Amino acid sequence: MREDIFDYLSRWSSEDPDRLAFVFYDVRGGVAESSTYGELDEHTDELAYALKHVHGIAYGDPVPLVFRPGLKFILAFLACAKIGA
C-alpha cells in the first residue's frame, strides 16, 4: 500500500502527538511559532472542513495562498491538499 503525507501525519499524530513537526525561528534565533504533529493534524482537518463546507472550495479548485513564511502557510497548504484543491 502506498502512503501519502496525510497517512504519515495521521500516524504520527496518533503515535506521538506532542512531537514537534515544525518550528519557525525569528531573526534573533528565538522560536517564533511551532506546531506538534497532533496540533498540525487537528488544525489542518478543521481548516479543510471550513474550506470545503463553509467556503465551498471543491476538488480541483485553485486556491491562492498568500502568506508570509510560517505556520499559517503550512496549515493552509496541507488543508487545501486534504480536499484536493
LOROKE-921958 format. One record per atom (N, C-alpha, C): residue in three letters; x, y, z. Coordinates in steps of 0.1 Angstrom, whole numbers, plus 5000, padded with zeros to 4 digits. Layout:
N
ALAXYZ...
This chain:
85
MET500849885000MET500050005000MET500950135000ARG500650224991ARG501350344991ARG500850445000GLU501750505008GLU501250605018GLU501550745013ASP500750845017ASP500950975013ASP501251055026ILE501451185025ILE501851265036ILE500751265047PHE499451255043PHE498351255053PHE498351125061ASP498751015054ASP498850885062ASP499950905073TYR501050965069TYR502150985078TYR501751075089LEU501051185086LEU500651285096LEU499651225105SER498751145101SER497751085109SER498450985119ARG499350905113ARG500050805122ARG500950875132TRP501650975128TRP502551045137TRP501751125148SER500551175144SER499751245154SER499151145164SER498951025160SER498450925169SER499450865178GLU500650835172GLU501750775179GLU502450865188ASP502650995184ASP503451085192ASP502951235190PRO501751255195PRO501051385192PRO501851505197ASP502651495207ASP503351605213ASP504751635206ARG505151555197ARG506451575190ARG506351695181LEU507351775181LEU507351895172LEU507451855157ALA506551915149ALA506551895135ALA507252005128PHE506952135132PHE507552245126PHE507952345137VAL509052415134VAL509552525143VAL509952635134PHE509452755136PHE509952875128PHE510652965138TYR511753015134TYR512553105143TYR512453245138ASP512553345147ASP512653485144ASP514053515140VAL514253645137VAL515653685132VAL516653675143ARG516253675155ARG517253665166ARG517553525170GLY516853425163GLY517053285166GLY516153225177GLY515253305182GLY514253255191GLY513053195184VAL512353105191VAL511253045184VAL510053145182ALA509653165170ALA508553255167ALA507253175167GLU507153055162GLU505952975163GLU506352825161SER505552735166SER505852595164SER504552515164SER504552395160SER503352305160SER503852165162THR503052095170THR503251955172THR502451875161TYR502751745159TYR502051665150TYR500551665153GLY500251655166GLY498851655170GLY498151775166GLU498751895169GLU498152025166GLU498052045151LEU499052005143LEU499052015129LEU497951935122ASP497751815127ASP496751725121ASP495351785125GLU495151825137GLU493851885141GLU493552015134HIS494452105133HIS494252235127HIS494052225112THR494752135105THR494552115091THR493152055088ASP492751955097ASP491451905095ASP490352005096GLU490452095107GLU489552205109GLU489452295097LEU490652335092LEU490652435081LEU490152375068ALA490452245066ALA489952175054ALA488452165054TYR487952135066TYR486452135067TYR485852265064ALA486452375070ALA485852515068ALA486052555053LEU487152525047LEU487252555033LEU486252485024LYS485952365027LYS485052285019LYS483552315022HIS483252315035HIS481852325038HIS481352465041VAL482252555045VAL481852695048VAL482052785035HIS483252765029HIS483552855018HIS483352785004GLY482952665004GLY482552594991GLY483752564982ILE484952554987ILE486052514979ILE485952364976ALA486052334963ALA485852194959ALA487152134953TYR487152004951TYR488251934945TYR488652004932GLY489952034930GLY490352094918GLY490352244917ASP489652304927ASP489552454927ASP490952514930PRO491352614922PRO492552684926PRO492352774938VAL493352774947VAL493252854959VAL494552924961PRO494553054959PRO495853124961PRO496153134976LEU497453104979LEU497953104992LEU498953224993VAL498553335000VAL499353445001VAL499653475016PHE500753425020PHE501153425034PHE502653465035ARG502953525046ARG504353535049ARG504853385053PRO506153365051PRO506653225055PRO506253205070GLY505853085072GLY505453045086GLY504452935087LEU503952915099LEU503052805102LEU501652825095LYS501152945093LYS499852965087LYS499952915072PHE501052935065PHE501152885052PHE501152735052ILE501852675060ILE501952525061ILE500552465063LEU499752525073LEU498452485076LEU497552495064ALA497552615058ALA496752635046ALA497052545035PHE498352525032PHE498752435021PHE498252295024LEU498452245036LEU498052105039LEU496552095039ALA495852195043ALA494352185043ALA493852185029CYS494352265020CYS493952265006CYS494252135000ALA495452075003ALA495851944997ALA494851835002LYS494451845015LYS493551745020LYS492251735012ILE491751855007ILE490451855000ILE490651844985GLY491951844981GLY492251834967GLY492151964959ALA492252074966ALA492152204959ALA493552244955
